[in-house]
Amino acid sequence: MKNKGFSLLELLLVIMIIGVIALIAVNSLGKSRINWTLKGEVNRTVSLIYQAKALASKDERIVRIRFDDPSNVRKYWLEENDTINKTYFPVLQNPVEVPAEAKIYLVPAYTEIYFYPEGKIMVSQGTSMQMDLVEIYVSLASNSNHYIKIRLYPLGAMETEKHFIY
């Protein structure tokens, strides 16, 4: 009489194959999560830059993005120039907060990026203002080998560049 069941060896082989497939799926999802986190933070930052450019052009005022710490940004603000009082007031009710799993830093370490109505961009660290290329790096806090760089050129152009090392 022939046995109609599975042997222990066959069951272990099937379980091992399922485990390998599950491991590959989890690894693939982990890489997707990295991409989603980075892309989400980059999209939010780029959106704020476009908003600053549009406000500067529309209101014919200087608009700035101010960063709390350019070497490790945790918060940043969008502010518009009050030409009467010569001060800046927040455009958004609350600052933009960087999630704990992301990291943003600027090179060079400027604390403010100014957008002018005619489209040019100025930067400052303290009291000195100048036209300069600024690069905003968005990476994971746990892995700085995965980052997306946003370049802002002095005459108003912007580009992004991905850099992923697995």
URJOMO-V122881 format. One line per field, one symbol per residue. phi: phi as a letter, one per 30 degrees, with the letter a starting at -180 (. if undefined). psi: psi as a letter, one per 20 degrees, with the letter a starting at -180 (. if undefined). burial: + if it has 24 or more other ideal C-beta (glycine too) atoms within 12 Angstrom, else -. A space follows every 50 residues. Layout:
# URJOMO-V122881
phi=???
psi=???
burial=???
This chain:
# URJOMO-V122881
phi=.ddcccdddddddddddddddddddddddddddedddddddddddddddd dddddddddhbdbbcccdbddadcbbbcbcdcdddhbcbddcdbddcdde dcbbbcbeddcbccccedjdbcbbbicdcacadbccccbdddaddcbbcc cccecjdbbbbcbbbc
psi=pppjaqrhggghgghgghggghgggggghghhgggggghghghgghghgh ggggggggilrpqqppqgoiinphqqqpqqpohgikrqqpgqhqqpppqh irppqqprmqiqpppqhiirpqqqncipqrpqpppoporqhioiioqppp poqhjiqqqqpqopo.
burial=---------------------------------+--+++-++-+++-++- +++-++----+++++++--+--+--++++++---------+----+-+-- -+++++---+++++++---+++++-------+++++++++-----+++++ -+---+-+-+------
